[in-house]
Amino acid sequence: MKNIVLLLCSLSISSAYCQNQKTDSALESLNHIKDSKVLSKKLKSLGAGSETDLQLLLQFYSTSRKSSDSIAEIALKRFPKGKIAQEILFHKVYEENDVEMQENLFKQLINEYPETDVEHLAQIMVVNFSRQRYSAKVPASLAYIQGNARPWALDEVLKVIFSSDLELAENLVRAEMSKPDNSKEVQLLLLKWQSQLLAKKGNFVEAYAALKDYYNQTTYKTPELNAHYYYLMSKTGGYREAFYELEKAVLQGEADEEIIQELTHAYAKLYPDKDPAVYLSDLGKKYENKYLQEMVNEPAPNFVVTDSSGKEVSLLDFKGKTIVLDFWATWCGPCKRGLPSMQMAVDKYKDDPDVKFLFIHTWEKMQDPTADARKYLSGNKFNLPLYMDLKAPGSKVNRAALAFKIRGIPAKYVIDSKGNIRFKLLSGFSGSDEAAVSELSTMIELARRHI
């Protein structure tokens, strides 16, 4: 069993419980007992007491895995339907990567503890179902998500299924738009996705009308939104007004192939006597220039990690290659949010033998981190080269993370063929997945050319 106190403190359901650890007067009283015999007697008494007493013991033994696990087992036997059992089951749902098993555990939780706030779990599940194409399960999970969380959940689901299950996306948008009690935020969100669906079918006039309605009402105009808005404006004939905004989208890395093609088309319309190829080449140089200013040239440490089969590899094994390191963990939300864009980058370079990606799982919290990482990647349909930066035996040190002096994850590095770090990304990508791929691709190409 995992350290129960760490387990409980990782959950939103237990936030108040964990926050009160330092200020709990009973815990302070325990910590101030200096006489070992008196303390031993008190601890024994608590162990035979109420569930509240056992919760106090869990707090007291928070740094002792063996003791806390023992107390947790006692609590499960004596109070099988108690608060501790509830939170352990909550965590099992939270942690489970197999969607069918997760759904079964979720049903068990709401049946045994109907008062539990399960909205956070439902948010996780609905995204998991979408990613793994369990489309029939999506609506039922969405039903548990209301209030301010619902627009976020809908948006996350539609992001995933838009490219993988267009029919489900259409049905979901249609069903949600028919609901009379939608909040303004949900109504606006559905306008955006209705526009995306219409554009996908080539109905640019109606797509632009829907997005214009959304654009004029929303206060949060991201670079990604601006790129799509002006793309549709240009597709409906507004070349002049859209042109410089599309150019800005390219320079911000928000332009996919369709936007670049539309920018080329708009340029040809506006400047029929000029060569679009020359213009695009100059624009590409401007985009690269800002990354040239961010380049570094530092020798990379000769880190050691293990591949998914347990074989040790080091920097020297990738001599002559441009490599991308992505330090991540299954418990790290920003790390996991960045994996779809990293999968797109891996797919882009899959036929290039001179570019290698290493997804290095570090700072593990699980008993079997390798199995956990494999399960997460396979369960979410990621085909990413997995490497493990496991704690050195008998210590709490993750050697590769220590070698790079990492202070937080995700952390990404682009290393050139001579073994020098050329780019550091010490936080997650901002913007769309397309922007992330564009940014990383530019760094890779610059690292290849400037050696």
N, C-alpha and C positions, 0 to 999 in steps of 0.2 A: 504493500500500500504506500502511496506517495505521502510525503510529509503533509499531514493533515492541515497544519496551520498555514503553510504556504499555499496549499490547495484552496482553503477557504478564503484567504486574503486575495486570491486572484479573481474572485467573482464579485460582480456588482451586488449580488444579493447579500454579501457579507460585509459590505463596505463599512457600515456602522460598527459591526462587530470588531473589525480589524482596526479602525480608527481609534477605538476606545481602549486598545491594549495598554497604551502608555499611561492613560489617566485613570484606569480602573483602580479604585481604592483597594479592592480585595487583592488584586495582583500586586499592588505596591506593598501591601501588608506582608504578603508572602515573600517578596523579594527582600524585605527588611528583617526577616527572621535569621539571626546569626547562629543560633544554637542548632546544630545538626540534628539532635535528637528531637527537639521541639518541631523542627521543620519536617522531619520524617514522619512524625505522628500526625501532623496536620495534613500532609500529602496523602497519607494512608486514609485518613478520614474523608478527604475530598473524593478519593477514588471509590469509596463506598457510598457516596452521596448522590445528589440529584444530577440531572443532566446539566444544570447550570454549574454545578461543582466540576463536572467533567470538562465543560467549556473553559473554566478557569484553569484547570490543569493543562489543557491544550495550549493556552496562552503561556503558562509558566514553562512548559517544555518546548517552546517554539523553536529553540535551536538544537533540540535533540530529536533526530528523526526516529530513532528506535523507540524512545519513550512516547513520543506523540502518536506514532503508529499503534502502539500498545493501548493507549488511552482511547484512540478512535475505535479500535476493535471492541473494547469493553462497551463503549457507547452504542455501537451498532447491535450488540447482543442484548443489552439491557433496555435500550430505547430504540427499537427497530423502526419506529415511525416518528422519531423525534427530530429536533432541529438539526442536529449534526448529520443524521442519516439523510435528511432532506437536502442539505447542502452538498453532501457527497454525491447524491444522485444528480443534482443540478450540474455539478462539475463534470460528471460523466457525459451528460448530454452536450455540454459546452465543448468537451475535448474530442468527442467521437468524430472521426472523419468519414466513416462508412455511413452513407445517408440513410439506408434502410434501418441499420442499427440505431442511428441517431433518432430517427422517427419513432421507433419502438420505445426507446428510453424516454423520449419527450412525452409520449402518451402515458407511460408509467408515472412520470413526474406529475402530470396534471390530474391523473386519476387518484394518486395517493396523497397529493398535496395541492388540492384545488385552489388554495389561497395564494399560491406562488405566483409572483410576477414573472411571466415567461416571455415577455415581449422581446427582451434582448436575445434570448435563445432563438425565438422565431425569426429574428432578423438574420442571424447566422445561418439558420436552416434554409431559409428561402433562397439565399444566395448560393448555398451548397447545392440545393436541388436544381437551380438554374444552370450552374456550371456543369453539373453532371447529367444534365438533360433528363431529369425526372420531372418532366413538364406537368404531369397530372397532379403532382404534389404541391406545386407552387401556389395555387389559389387558396388551399386550406391553410397553409402556413401564413399567407398574407392576412388571413382573417384575424390572426392574433396581434397584428401590428396596427395600432391606431395612433391618433394624435400626431405630434410633431415627427415621430419616427416613420410614419407611413410614406411621405414623399420620398424620403431617402431610400426606403426599402424598394419601392416601386422603381425608382431610378436605377438602383443597383441591379435589380432583376432584368429590367429592359436592356441595360447595357450588355448583359451577358447573352440573353436570348435573341437579341436583334440580329446578331451575326450567325447564330446557330439554329434558330427555330423561328423563322419569320412569321409563320402561321400562328404560333403561340403568342408572339408579340402583338400581332394584329388582334387576336381574340381578347387578349388581356386589356389592351388599350380600349377596345370597343366596350368590353364589359365594365371597365372602370368609368368610362365616360357616360355610361347610362345610369350611374348612381346619382340620385338627386341631392344627396347630402355631402358631396365632396367638399373639402376645404378649398380655399382659393389656391393654396400651394399645390394641391393635387391637380386641380383644374389646369393650372399653368403648366405643370409638368406633362400632363397628357397632351396639351397642345404641341409641346416640343416633340414628343414622340410620334404624334400623328403626322407632324411635318416630316420627320425622318422616314416614316413608312411610305408616305406619298412620294417623297423624293426617290426612294428605293425603287418604286414602280415607274419612275420617269415622269410623274405628274408634278412638274416643277412650279407651275403657276399656283396650284392649291397648296403645295408644300411651302412656298414662300409666304402665301397669305397666312397660313397657320403659324409659321415661325415669326412673322412680323407681329402678329397679335401677342404672341408670347414675349417677344423681344421688347415691345413697348411697355409691357407690364412688369417685367422682372427687373429687380434692382441689381442682380448679381450677373453682370455681363462678363463672363470669362473669355480669355483669348480663343478657346475652343468654340464657344458660342458665336463670337464675332466672326470667326472663320466660316462657319456654316451659314450664318445669316447673309454675309456678303457673297458667298458662293451662290446661294439661291437667288440673290438679287441680280447677280451677273447672268445666271442661267435664264432669267426672265427679261434680259435686255438692258439692265442697268449697269452697263460696263463702266461708264465713266465714274459713277459714284462708288462703285465697288472696287475699282482697280487698286487703289492704294491700300485699301484694307486687306485685299488678297495678298498684296505684296508684303504687308506687315505680317500676315499669317505665315508666310514663308520664312521671314526673318525670325519669327518667334518659334519656328519649328512645329507649327500647328497645321501645316499643309500636307495632306495626303496626295496621292497621285491625281485624284479627281480635281482637287483644288488647283494643283499646279497646271493641269491641262486647261482648266477654265481661265486661269491667269494668262496662260499663253494665248488662248482664244481672244480674251479681252484685249491683250496687248496688240494682237494682229488687227483687231477692229479699230482700235484707237490710233495705231501708228502703222498704217498699211505699207509705208515705204521703208520700215526698219525690220531687221532680222530678229525674230523672237529668240532664236537660239543664243545669240550674242547677249541679249538682255538677261536670259535665264542664267547664263554662265557668270555674268557680272553679279547677279543677285546671289548666286551660290557662294561666290567669294566673300561677299559681305557677311553672309551667314556664318561662314567658317571663321572670319576674322575675330569675332567676339570670343570664340573658343580658343583661338591661338593665344589670346591674352590670358587665358586661364591655365595654359599648359605649365606643368612643372617638369623637372628633370632630376628625379631623385632615385638613387639605387633602391630597388625593392628588396626587402629582407628575404632571405632564403627560407621561406616558410615550409613547414611540413604538415600535410594533411593526409587523410586516407580516402581512397575512392570507395564506392559503394560496396566493393567486394572485400574491403579491409586492407588493401595494398597501400603502403605508404608512397606518396609522391611529393615532390618538392618543386620549387621554382626551376631548378636545373632540368627537370623532365620536360619543360616547355620551352627550352632554349630555341631561339629562332622564330617563335610564334608570338603574335600579339594576343594577349590574354585579358579577359575581363573577369575580375573576381567580384562575387556578390556575397557578402557575409549576411546571413539571415538566420531565422529560427522559426519554428512552427508556432511559438507563442507570441511572435512579434507581428502585430496587426499591420503596421506600415510595410514591413517586409513582404507579407503575403499580398497586400494590395498592389505591390509593384511586380509581382510575378507574371501576370498576363502580358504586360509590355515586354518583360524580359523574354518570355516565350516567343513573342513576335520577333525580337532581335535574334534569338537563337535560330529561329526558322529562316530568317533572312540570310544568315551566314552559314547555314548548314552544309553547303557545298563548297565552302572555302576552307581548305585544309590549314591555312595559316592563321586562322582566328579561332581561339579556344575560349570557352566559357567554363568557369568553375563556380558552382553554387555551393558555398561553404557554410554548412550548418554549424553554428557555434553557440556558446553560452547555454548549453542544454539544461533543461529542467526535468526531463523525463528519465525514467529508469532505463529505457532502451531507446535512446535518441535516434539511432540509425533506422530502426524499424518505424519509429514515429515519423521521421522525415520522409522515408520511402512511401509510407501509407498516405501521408498528406499529398505528396506530389502525384502519385498514381490515382488517388481518389478524386483529385481535381483535374485530371487529364493533362498534367504538365509533363513534358518530356525534356527535363532539364538535367544536365550532368551534375550529379550529386557528389559532394565531397564532405567529409566530416572532420571538424576541428574539435575532437573530444578532449575533455580534461585529462591532463597527464595523470597516470596512475599515482594514487596517494597524494594528490594535490587538487587544488581548485583552479588550476591554470589551464586555459585554452591557448595552446602555444601559438597558433597562427594569429589569433586576435591580439595576443600580447605582442607578437613580432611587429604588427602594424600599428600598435598603440591605439587600438580602437576603443573609443569611449561610448559608442552607441551604435545600434544597428537599426535599419539597414546601412551598410557602408559598402561602396563600390569603388573599384580601382581599375584603371586601364593601364596595362603595362606593355611597353613596346618589346620588340624582338631582341633587344639587347639587355632586357631585364631592368629597365628603368620605369618608374612610375611616371606617367605623363598626365593622368587626370585622376582626381579624387572627387567622389560624390558621397559626401558624408551625411546624406539624408535621402529621403525618397524623392522620386521625380515629381515635379509639379506639372499640372496640365494633363492633357489626354495621353492615352497609350501611344498614339501616333507621334505626338510631340516627344515622348520619352524615347521612342525608337530612333527618331530623327536626331535627337541630341546624342544618344549613345553611338549611333552610326558615324556621326561627324567626328566624335572623339576617337573612335577606332581608326577611321581613315587618316586623321591627322597624326595619330601615333605611328601609323605605318609609314607615312611620308616623311616625318621629321625625326629621323634617327641618325 
